[in-house]
């Protein structure tokens, strides 16, 4: 797809957190941009929104198939609204949610509890926003 980085960010915001309210969408945008801007560890190789969004197996919304079946909730099927564009511009301008820290990961545990580490001991729980748990890098992340 020939989407710009701005449009890709707006689409991933809508797809991953469209039902999470403004702070939930800003948190997802912050994670994507934190990955774009980090200077160490695994994600330091991905310097654009496009590279981050399409890094294999990172965002379900960037996959057209999941478990061998068509994924109808993907970034190509998103009908963007102005708020998605606004939040994408906000994040690309360098803004971040202050209570999020330098989070590089988020996921929905489908339970009231957020586990302490995600995906392994490279990320430690920072905050829950809506249905998503957010994780900041630990010292072990630098070795990835």
N, C-alpha and C positions, 0 to 999 in steps of 0.2 A: 504494500500500500504506500501511497505517496503522501501520507499524512505528515504534517509538520510536527516538530517536537511539542509545540503548544497544543495542537489538536490531539496528539497521542496522550499527553498528560491529562487533558480534559476528559478523554474517553476512559482512561484507566480510573480516574476519579469517579466518574459516573458508574462504571461497571463494578468497581470494588467497594465503593462506599456511598452510592447514590441514596441509600435509605438510612444513612447514619447521621444525617444533619450536617450543618456547616462545619462544626469542629471535627466530625468524623472524616469528612471529605478533605479538610485541610490537613489532617493527620496523615492520610494516605498520600497526599501530594508532598508532604514533608518527607516521608520515607523515600519516595522516588527521588526527590531532589537531594536528599542526604546521600543516597547511593551515587548519584551523578557526581557529587562534589567531594566524596571521601578520597583521601590521598594514600590510603594504605589498605592492605588486606585484599580479599577476593574482588570486591566491587570497584577497586581503584582502576581496574581494566575497562570499566564501562563508563565512558565520559559523556554520553548523550542520553537524553530521555529515551530515544529509540533503542539504544543498546541496552539500557536497563529494563525497559518494558519487554523486550523480546529475548532477554537472557533466558535460556531454556529452563523450564519448570519453575519459574519464579512467580508468575501471576496467572492464575487460572483464567482470568479474563482475556489473556493474550493467546489462549489456546483455542483452536477451532474444534478440537476433539478432546474429550476427557474420558479415559477408560474405554476407548474404542467407540464412543458414541459422540454424535454431534453436540457441541456445547452452544446452545442457543444464547446463553448470556456471555457474549464475548464483545470485545471492543468494536467490532465491525457492525454490530447491531444496535449500538447505543444512539439514542436520540438526545443529543446534547441540548441543554438549556443554558441560559446566560450565566447562571451561578457556576457551572462547571468551567466555563471559559474564564470567569472572574477569579476563581480559586487557582486555576492553572497559571494565570498571569501573576497572581499574588505570590505563588511559590517560586515561579521562575525569576521573579524580581528579588529573591533572596529571603523572603519571609518564611518563618517557621512558627509552629505552636511552641510557646516557651515551656510548657509542662511536658513536652514530648522528649526533650533531650536530643540526642543524635540518633534516634531510632532508625534501624535499618531493616527491621522485619515487623510484620503484623500478621495476625491470623484470627479467625473466628473459631473459638473452641467449642461453640455450640453448648456451652455450659456456663454457670456463673463464675467458675474458677479459671484463672489464668495460671498456666504452669510457670515455674520459676525461670526456666531456661528454654530458649527456642533459637534456632532449630536444634542446637545441641548446647554445649556450654559456651558457645561464642556469642550468644545473645542472652541478656538478663532482663527480666520483666521491668518495665518502666511505669506503664500506666494503661488503664483500660479506658477506651473511649467508645461508647456505644457497645456494639457487639464484638469489637476487635480488641485484642491484647497487643501492645506495642513493646518492642524489645530494643534496648541499646546494646552496642557491642561491648564485650568484655575484653580484657587484655589478650585473651586467647584468639580473638578475631584477627589480630594483626598477623598471625602466623598462617592465615588461610590463603 
